[in-house]
Amino acid sequence: MATRDSGGVVTEPGPGAGSGSGPGPGSGAGPGEVVARTRGLTRAFGGHVVLDDLDLDIRQGEFVAMIGRSGTGKSTLLRALAGLDQDTSGDLEVNAPVSVVFQEPRLVPWKKVWPNVALGLRTSDPRTVARDALDEVGLAARADAWPLTLSGGEAQRAALARALVRDPGLLLLDEPFSALDALTRISMHQLVLSLWERHQPAVLLVTHDVDEALALADRVLVLADGQIAHSAQITLERPRDRDHPDLVALRIRLLTELGVATKDVS
């Protein structure tokens, strides 16, 4: 049964809690149709079960963050949703174009930035489309640069432009900010939120950073033992004050779910 911690957070513990009803007030998006759904999704590597009968809905325009300890299947789920891992059992349905941004930018080093963004793009004028996307992420001036001359933040901006240029209905983010310094990470958070509000894809962000999940997401999921162990819907308006009582309480709850000692955590 769902419980409301206070005005801005609704929590729903237990397996199968990943089926949310869509974004809440102040999220910048209204409830939409389901763009990705799993029912009984299972993935094993040898005798090791990583995803175990997992149920999840992600709705149009919803920003979902998934946290969990290393090896719990977060990236495995993301790869399955992206169609990169088809050795699963159970039902998996994705009803929208998918783009992925990985932890590493994965830019082709022998192509300049704009051809990297346009790679595989089917359009009569890929250069203009790519440059428009680079302008949107604040990287227009680096369109003709070589990838190895980019900073870490610039490279991730290029990777984000490459994902968005395909107009995805589902944007999958696999720890794309983890290698960035703190200030660059904050600016990337702001950029991703502005792009999400403008384009309204469904987003699934995989992260180990609880505060990142609380700042960005409409819904935070904890993955443990191959299942959704906990789900929390956040209806606080953005930008969010990390010291808001609702977020402090939810941070402690999420850390507890992750098995982290929470004494003196605030």
RAHU-V288071 format. One record per run of one state. SS is the DSSP state (h for helix, s for strand, l for the rest). FROM is the first residue (numbers start at 1). LEN is the number of residues. Records with the same first field share a line. If there is no record, write none. Layout:
SS = FROM-LEN ; FROM-LEN
This chain:
l = 1-2 ; 7-2 ; 14-5 ; 20-14 ; 46-2 ; 60-3 ; 68-6 ; 82-7 ; 95-3 ; 102-10 ; 118-8 ; 137-3 ; 143-3 ; 150-2 ; 165-5 ; 175-7 ; 200-2 ; 207-3 ; 217-2 ; 225-2 ; 235-10 ; 258-9
s = 3-4 ; 9-5 ; 19-1 ; 34-12 ; 48-12 ; 63-5 ; 89-6 ; 98-4 ; 112-1 ; 146-1 ; 170-5 ; 202-5 ; 219-6 ; 227-8
h = 74-8 ; 113-5 ; 126-11 ; 140-3 ; 147-3 ; 152-13 ; 182-18 ; 210-7 ; 245-13
